[in-house]
Amino acid sequence: MSLAARCELGTTVTTVFAHGLERGRMAYDLDDVDRGILHALQANAREVTAAEMAESVGVAASTVRNRIERLESEDVIRGYHLEVDYERAGFPLHAVLVCEAPQSEDPAFLESVLDLPRTVRVRALLSGETNLHVEVVAADATHVDAVVEALADMGVDVVETNIVTRSAVRPFDGFDPDDQE
């Protein structure tokens, strides 16, 4: 069943999606130029130039640079990240720990979990008993076990350990200016 079917449209859905925003902060209102810039950066942030983005969105290169600075200062763009093949780098074990954790609105809790050695991603879920996913990359199982023990010390119960065999990621396609509804 879809999220929309499970939620009362208009109120609950909005609440679910807004829940991730810091208290008192509103979602940033993107226009077509912002969306075009985000689309280009997601496709190839390392090589795309301000001039190329400017041409594709129909503004000056200086406008693109100013918009990027504003998107960064508003935390719409929160960083530029390297994608690593951990297995080729000598860390063949990639695990997702499915956990039951105390509900916490404190962002410091997630940061403390993320600070655990070999932890590369943490996701807090809004619903369900297993409300925390912790992604760990390690050379062997002893490193994963150490993270499990550290989580237990924090009051987090690891319910399941899943070994990742393959994954696929793509940029969000909602910024493509040619695909706006």
Buried (B, 14 or more C-beta within 10 A) or exposed (E): EEEEEEBEEEEEBEEBEEEEEEEEEEEEEBEEBBBBBBBBBBEEBEEBEBEBBBEBBEBEBEBBBEBBEEBEEEEBBEEEEEEEEBEEEEBEBBBBBBBBBEEEEEEEBBEEBEEBEBBEEBEBEEEEEBBBBBBBBBBEEEBBEBBBEBBEEEEBBBEEBEEEEEEEEEBEEEBBBEEEE
